[in-house]
């Protein structure tokens, strides 16, 4: 007869046990963006990516402080030097300090990557939003143009521009890249807008008398921002590698201005590849590191914005 | 100023698709007086919502008003330009939608959404709009209105969101409120609260309401007059008491019988047999005839007109229209 009483006692709460979990309750007034960034912060890979990207950016921005030499100053008495205390990564075949070129090279790569991404997104979002919102013949027209541009021989276009302007400049390269890469973004944005258009809050915005532009910019664009940001991030990574590839092929920025791509270009012979690894490994590693970092960030953003695909 | 706020004459809204034209709304005539609540009743697909979207000028691209006029406050809305309609929407005519869960933009705060209409249509500062929004939120029953302003829709329940929708719709003091199934998506207990709120708001702002619903309980609760639609046409129109006492069209009778009752115990709930015909394959003659228990030859041969059988009570049915040698059974 004693046993039931003993059982009853166990029901009473243990003194050490936490009674409420009120601290975990979501805070008031959190916008969907704030919630997305909270999820983002939990993604370790993405945070590593952010740290690397910040470091690379800092390195490029502070290049004048970090670099030990003028990156375009040739020193013909000291060509192909091995790394030493004066030239940390040696010198190239015209005697320019390789470390300084590496530090400055990030500037051009990041700059081109960023601005190409910016213009690509601007064009792509505008086309995609208008096509997706209005539909009908406008959509048809814009999407056929998109298809056309999607199949446009991008490399030929760049070669064509270079032969016209004789010299590749950064603005030229940015416009050439942006003008040929917006179609993918436009398609993504169009898809998002097509589905957003059917949302009841768009109908409800119309019902309170919003104009088309107001609906597109204020009501639909913020809802499409998740996919756009993800696309923009991955686009920047792609642009950095395309810039490097172009420079490597010799179609990029003129050789005087250092970029990671044309540093690799300078290393494109068997003697350097086999005997001077310090010439090509650092710029190659920088490209891979930056592109990987941005891709990690992009993946993190996608998981943060798209709650449906979150892997737990 | 005329008594009638909204008059729709012979409105025909057709949809045009590859398979031809689809008459979703086929010549309806109705009117809403000032401060009156008119219920538009019918099954899904009978053209209720298309009627309301026609009034708002928010028809989907494939839909077009092919005939008729919508006179609102003395002006024909059918002839208005897009820009003129934009100024009218949310200002003179507001609309509440069925789904409170998805009718608010998830990325904008409640305050931003209520203030938007006020700023669009009234020349007021942001501060004044904000005060108006707080005032409206208090009116629809949020004691902590200031806090709600900076909250996002996902933080509110369905009933609260529908209150916000009402605050949004009424913030500009519109003359006409179109409520498209405002309570269908809500819990029964919340439904009663929202209906009560709509009645209060209507009294306070002296607004007319065009209530679109298929819920006869809501009709009895809210409406002054009822218009029953079937397959794009008005089949019966009457004052609310008259309609519930003497439902005359067989379709209306059917609708009434389909409502579960507490008084009588039924083995099985009555339902009108068949489905609403798709608007692109309408039957010849009376559109309800194939589903009607009382139909006879004449119903399949020609279509009856809307005839007044008592003051303010009109029915589109041959049962009430005698013809020589063909008396109703």
HADDOCK unambig.tbl for C-alpha pairs under 7 A between the chains (distance, minus, plus):
assign (segid A and resid 28 and name CA) (segid B and resid 151 and name CA) 6.90 0.50 0.50
assign (segid A and resid 29 and name CA) (segid B and resid 150 and name CA) 5.94 0.50 0.50
assign (segid A and resid 29 and name CA) (segid B and resid 151 and name CA) 4.49 0.50 0.50
assign (segid A and resid 29 and name CA) (segid B and resid 152 and name CA) 6.13 0.50 0.50
assign (segid A and resid 31 and name CA) (segid B and resid 107 and name CA) 6.32 0.50 0.50
assign (segid A and resid 31 and name CA) (segid B and resid 152 and name CA) 6.35 0.50 0.50
assign (segid A and resid 32 and name CA) (segid B and resid 107 and name CA) 6.13 0.50 0.50
assign (segid A and resid 200 and name CA) (segid B and resid 102 and name CA) 5.71 0.50 0.50
assign (segid A and resid 200 and name CA) (segid B and resid 103 and name CA) 4.74 0.50 0.50
assign (segid A and resid 201 and name CA) (segid B and resid 102 and name CA) 6.15 0.50 0.50
assign (segid A and resid 201 and name CA) (segid B and resid 103 and name CA) 4.08 0.50 0.50
assign (segid A and resid 201 and name CA) (segid B and resid 104 and name CA) 5.05 0.50 0.50
assign (segid A and resid 201 and name CA) (segid B and resid 105 and name CA) 5.39 0.50 0.50
assign (segid A and resid 204 and name CA) (segid B and resid 103 and name CA) 6.12 0.50 0.50
assign (segid A and resid 207 and name CA) (segid B and resid 89 and name CA) 5.56 0.50 0.50
assign (segid A and resid 207 and name CA) (segid B and resid 90 and name CA) 5.73 0.50 0.50
assign (segid A and resid 207 and name CA) (segid B and resid 94 and name CA) 6.50 0.50 0.50
assign (segid A and resid 207 and name CA) (segid B and resid 95 and name CA) 6.19 0.50 0.50
assign (segid A and resid 208 and name CA) (segid B and resid 89 and name CA) 5.35 0.50 0.50
assign (segid A and resid 208 and name CA) (segid B and resid 90 and name CA) 3.60 0.50 0.50
assign (segid A and resid 208 and name CA) (segid B and resid 94 and name CA) 6.54 0.50 0.50
assign (segid A and resid 208 and name CA) (segid B and resid 117 and name CA) 5.63 0.50 0.50
assign (segid A and resid 209 and name CA) (segid B and resid 86 and name CA) 4.67 0.50 0.50
assign (segid A and resid 209 and name CA) (segid B and resid 87 and name CA) 6.09 0.50 0.50
assign (segid A and resid 209 and name CA) (segid B and resid 89 and name CA) 4.65 0.50 0.50
assign (segid A and resid 209 and name CA) (segid B and resid 90 and name CA) 5.27 0.50 0.50
assign (segid A and resid 210 and name CA) (segid B and resid 86 and name CA) 6.76 0.50 0.50
assign (segid A and resid 211 and name CA) (segid B and resid 86 and name CA) 6.82 0.50 0.50
assign (segid A and resid 219 and name CA) (segid B and resid 105 and name CA) 6.91 0.50 0.50
assign (segid A and resid 222 and name CA) (segid B and resid 107 and name CA) 6.69 0.50 0.50
assign (segid A and resid 223 and name CA) (segid B and resid 107 and name CA) 6.58 0.50 0.50
